[in-house]
Amino acid sequence: MAAVKTVAKTSKRGSSHSSSSLYFKNMLSNGLTLLRIPMKGVQSVTVLALVNTGSRYEKPAWGGISHFLEHMVFKGTEKYPTAQDLAAAVDAVGAEFNAFTSKEYTGYYVKAASEHMPLAVDVVSDMLLTPTLRKDDLEREKGVIVEEINMYNDTPMRHIGDIFEQVLFAGSPLGRDIIGTKETVRGLSREDFVAYVKEWYGLGNVVLTVAGDATIVGGDSIVHDIERAFSKKSDTSNRKNGGERALKTFTKTLFTGERVKVEYKKTDQAHFIMAVPGITRTDPQRYALQVLAAIFGGNMSSRLFTEVREKRGLCYYVRSDLDYYHDTGVFGASAGVDPTRVEEAIRVVREEFFHLLDTQGPRVITEIELQRAKDYMTGSTILDMEDTKTVASHYGATQLLTGKTETVEEELEKIRAVQLTDVRAIAKKLIDEKRLYFVMIGPFEEQEKFEKLVMG
């Protein structure tokens, strides 16, 4: 029997309200969790496998192995022996495929016209279950990843986030770069990859999400085909299921290290992040925080964009930053600014950050701002959910990381329910001068000056 358990669910407003408000959850006999999200009016499908592991679960000597493995699965599988064979199979039908790695999960996907869904399932299952992991491919790819590290280090707008997390999460695996270091990457062996896959890539530690064409995704007939495709054997069989251990392996983040770091680099633009530790992805206040982030710097009419770019012309980009992890989070702002006016930019961003605490006066958050933020979030989410890959990512990540499946409509209802009191409460909980962290890359060496500017 293909499915041990099947659950079908629709939002309170009914499936006609949203193309992705209905989903089916299947627990397959091989341990795989399958989510199917039928979407009316689309002719494509996305097949996305999410694995419950990322860089925070790596041994220190294996730093970057999660990301490196993501590269290696594209080098060939049992059915598609070389990188060229694999790419040709996908290119032949005009599909796209890729992978991504985060600190807490890794994803592999194929997006294709719905008639090619069997190929998409076959490719994803082969990448996940039967990668060849050849030693010669491994050695060549080390050079590729070292160059990727160099590229990120030479791109301040990208590198600033890594430095910030090194400072904020000092002493925790969350503070390590996802990509690893040149030393750890060069030191990895094929045996390390086989051991890592066996440790974390059991099917009980994977959520497979299929989103798209309702005429195909909504039918139960595909469940058996998917289970069969994900029953392949390889030399990394007999895998453990890491999910049960994942939430028990955290190194507690203490936030006891330095709070300001300025890294000198001769650049034409200074990049900085100013933020505080946030909340977890399951915290009930996360919806209020999302609304607060939208008000602060979520779009072109937000406070940050208006005050820093439009009124003063201090930057090209400025935005609010919001991220969640199992045990903590981040909330703040980032910007790339004119180095000759960097002090003014830092001062304005800091002022706007702390104005979010105002309960009276001209900068207090108003009902009009609140409603605009909620309307923006509703509209942008609806637009995003017209894409099968976004839908698959939303449902898959929610299931993998929280153990629950929340429809888009259920999430939007919680956002619409946010009140001013909720927004002010989360601002008061998080924004505190004693919890403020600041990191900058630019042509500066006077760290003490910026410490005084940021810390007040």
N, C-alpha and C positions, 0 to 999 in steps of 0.2 A: 504494500500500500504506500503510495507516494507521500501523502501528508498525514502525519500523526494527529495534527490539530489544525483546524482552520477557523480563523476569526474574521468576520466581515464587519466593518463599522462605517457608519456615515455620520457626518456632523449633525447637530440639532437642526440646522437650517435646511438639511436635505442636500442630496448630491447635485441637484440642478443649480444650486447657488454657486458652486465652485467646481471647476473641472477636476480638482484634486481633493475633494472633501470625502471621497469614498476610498477605502483601502481594504485590502485583504491581507491577513497575516497567516502564514503557514509555517508550522514547525515540522520540518522534514525529518524522516527517520534517520538520516545520516548526521543529524545534529545542527544542520544549517537553518537559520531563521530567514524566511523569505517574506518580503513585503512587496505587494503588487498594488500600484496606484494607477487605475485606469483614468485616462484623460480624454474627454470628448473633443472631437474636432482636430486632432493632431494625427499626423501620419509618420511619426518617428517614435523610437523607444530608446531609453537609456538603461543599460544594464550596469549596475554599480555594486561592486563588492567592497564593503568596509570591514577592516580588520581592527579588532580592539587592542591595538598596540601602536606605540609611537616612540619618539626619542626619550621620553621620560622613563621608559621601562628598560632601557638599555644598560648593560654593564658598562662601567667607565671605559674599559679597554675596547668596547664595541661601539663607541660613540659614532653615530652616523649610519649604523647598519640598517636601520629601518628605511632610511632614504636610499641607501645604496642598493638594497634589495629591490626597491621600486624601479631602479635603473635596470637591474639584472633580468627582471622578468621579460623585458623587451628584447633581450638578446637571443631568445629562442625557447621553444617549449617542445614537448614530445611530438605534438602534431605539426607544429610549425618550427622546424629545427633551427632556423637562423633568423636574425633580425630582419633580413630582407623578406623571408617567407612570411613572417608575421605581419610586417607592414604591407606587403603586397596583397594579402588576404583582406585586410581592412580597406586599403585604398581602392581595391577592385570594385567595391560597392559604394564608394563615396562616403564612407563612415569616418568617424574620428575616434581615436582612443588615446588615453593618457592615464597618468597616475599622479598621486600627490601624497605627501607625508606631513603630518602635524606632530605635536608633542604627545597627543593621546590617541591618534588613530591614523590608519593608512588606507588609501582608496585606490581602486583600479576600475576603469569604466570603458565601455564602448557605447557610442551614440550612433544610431543608424536609422535608415528608413525602416519602418515597421516590418516590411516583408523580409528583411534580413535579420530579424531577431534571433533565429537559430544560430547564425554565425556569431552574433554578438555574445550570446551565452557561451558558445563553444570557445571563443577567444578568451573571455574573462576567466572561465573555469580552467583553461589550459595555463594561463598566466599565473593563476593562483595556486594550482595543484601540481603542475608538471614542468616548472622552469628547469632548464638544463643546468644552469649555474656552472658553466664550463670555466676551468681555471684560466685559460687564455683570455676569455672574455672579461673575466674578473680583473686580471692584471691590466688590460687595456683601459677598462673603465675607471680604474683608480686615477689615471691621468686626467680623464674627463672631469671627474668630480673635484680633483685638486684645482683644475681651471675654473670650475663652477664656484669654488670657495674664493678664488682670486677675484672673480667677477663680482661676487657679492661684496667683498671687502673694498673693491674699487667703486662701489655704487653707494654713496652715503645715504641716499633716500631709503635704500633697502637695508643697509647694514645698521642703521641707527636702532632699528627694532631689536636686533640681536644684542647689541650692547646694552640697551635698556633692560632686557630680560636678564642679562648676566648680572646687572647691578641689583635689580629688584628681587630676583630669585637666587641670590648668591648662596651657595651651599646646598642648593636643591637641584635635582636633575632637570627641573623646569628651566634652570638658568643656563643649561648647555645648549649650544646651537644644534638645530635639527640636523644639519648637514655633517656635523662632527668636526674634527680637526684634520689637518693634513696628516698628522702622525697616526691618529686612529684609523683613518681611511686606508692609509698605506699598509697598516698592520693586519688588516682583515684577511682571512683565508676562506677557502671554500668550506672547510669543516665548520668554521664559525657560522656561515650562512645556513648550512644544513641544520646545525644545532638550534639556531635562532628560529628557523621555520618550524621545526618540531616543537619548540617551546611555546610559540604564540599563534601559529597558523592552523590550529585545529578548527574544524568547521563549527564547533560550538562557540567559537570566538569570532565568528563572522556573521554579518548581516548582509544579505543580498537583496538589493532593491531594484525592481523593474517598474519603470514609470513610462507611460505613453499611450499610444493608440488603444482606446478602450475596447475595440473589437477583438484585439489579441490579448492584451494584458488582463482584461476582465474575465477571460475564460479559464476554467479549471484545468483544461487540457495541457496547459504549459507547465503545470506544477510537476508532473511526472517527467517531462523532458528536462526540466532544470535539475531535478534530483539525480537523474541519470548522468547528466553532464558533470555534476559535482561529486561523482562517486569514482573518479579516476584515481589510479594508484601511481605512486612514484617512489623515488628513493628517499623522499621526505615523508613517507606515510607513517602511520602510528603516531600522529601528532597529538600533543597535549592540548587541552583547552585552557588558554591563559586567562580567560575572562574572570574566572572565579578568584584568581590571584591578583588581577590588575588593581582593584581598588584597595588592596591590602599592602601594596608595595610602595606607598608614598613616603618620601622623606619630608617631614613636616617643614613647611616654609615659615621661617621665623622672622624675616624682614629685619635683620639685625646688622646688615652691612652698611657700606657707604651709601649716601642718598643723593649725592651730586657727583657727576663725572663729566669732564670735558676732554674729548679726544682731539688732539691737534691733527688737522689735515688741511693742506692748502687747497681750498675750494672757493668757487665763486658764489656759493650759497651755503648758509649755515642751516643744519638740520637739527631739530631738537624734539624731544618728547618730555612732557610734563604730566605726571599721572600719580595716582594713588592705588594701593591694593584694592581690588574690587570684591565681587561676590561670586559664589559658585553658580554653575549653570542650572542648578535645581532650586536655587533660592527663590522663594515666592516673590521677592521684591525685584526680580529681574525684568519684569515688564515695565515697572516704573522707571528702572534705570535705563532701559532702551528708549523710553520717551524722553527722559532727561538728556540722554546723549544726542538725540535728534534735535532738541532745542538748542543744545550747546554748540554742536558743530556738525550736524548730520546732513546739511544740504546748503544750497547757495543763498538761502534766506536765514540761515542760522546766525546765532550771536557771533560766533568766531569769524565766520566768513564776512559778515557785515562789518565788524569792528576792525579786524586785522587786515583784510584785503580791500574791501570796498571803500572804507572811510580813510584808511591810512596808506594803502598801497605797499604794505610791508612784505608781501609774499605772493607766490603763485598758488601754492596749496596750503591749506590749513584745515584741520578737521578734528572731530572728536574721535577717540579710540576707545573701543569696548571689546573686551575678550573675556571668555569664561573658561575655567578648568574644573576638574572634579572637586578640588579643595580650595580654590581661591579664584581670583580674577584680576582684571586691570580696568581702570577707568581714567581717562584723561584726554590729552590733546597732543597732536604733532603738527609740525610746520616746517617748511623750508623758506628761509627769509634772507633778506639782504644783510650781509655781514656788517655793513657799516651802520645798520640800524637795529642790530640784533637785540640790544638792551631794551629798546622801546618795544620790540615785538614780544620779548619775554614778559615785560611788565604788563602789557595789554592782555596777553593770554592768561597770565596769573590773575589779573583783576577780574576777567570774565569768569574764570574758574570759580573764584570765591564769591562772585556775585550770585552764583546759583544758590547760595545759602541765604540770600536776602529775603526777609519776610515783609519788608515795607520799603518805600522809596521808589525811585524811577527805574531801578533794575530788577525789581521783583518779577518773578515769573507770573504771567497773567493767564487767565482762562483762554484768551484768544491764542496765545502762544501754545498752550497745551493742546487745544483742539487742532491747530494747524499741524503740530507734530504728529498727532494721532492720525490725522487725515493723510499726511505724507506717508507715514509708515504703512497705512492700509493700501494706499494706491500703489506704492512702489513694490509692496509684497505681491499684490495681485498681478502686476506686470511681470515680476520675476517668475511667478508660478505658471506662466505660459510656456516656460522652457522645461523640457523633460529632464534635463540634467539637474537643474535647480530643484525640481520637485523630488527627484530621487535622492539628492544630497540632503534635503531638508528632512525627509521622512527617515532615511537610513541613519543619519547621524543622531537624530533624536532617539531612535530605538537603541542604537548601539551604546550611546553614552549615558542614557537615563533609564533604559530598560522599559520605556513606555513609548507609545506612539500617539502623538498629538496631531490632529488635523490642522491644516492652515487656518481654517475657519475658527477652530477652538482657540488658537493662538491669537488671532485678530480680535476675538471677543474679549480676551483678557487685556489686550492693549487698549481697546476702546473703553474698558472699564476703569482705566487708571484716572485717578483724581489728583488735583493739586496737592492735597495733603500727602498722597503717596509719593509724589515727585519730591516734595520738600523733605519728607522723612528719609528717603534714600540719600539725598544730597547731604543731609545732616549726618547721616551714619558714616559716609565715606570721606567727605571733603574736610580735611584737617591739615593744618600746616605741619604738624608733627608726623604726618603720614605721607608727605609729599616727596616724590622722587623726580630727579631731573638729569637728563643725559643729552649731550650735544656733540656733534661733529662739525668742526669748522676751523678757520685759521686763527685759533685762540689758544693761549697757554695759561691765562690768568684764572685758574680754577677758583681761587678764593673770592675773586670779585663776583663770579657768578653764583657762588654759594650764598653770599650776602644778598644778592639780587633776588634769588629764588626763595630762600628761606626766611627772608624778611628781617 
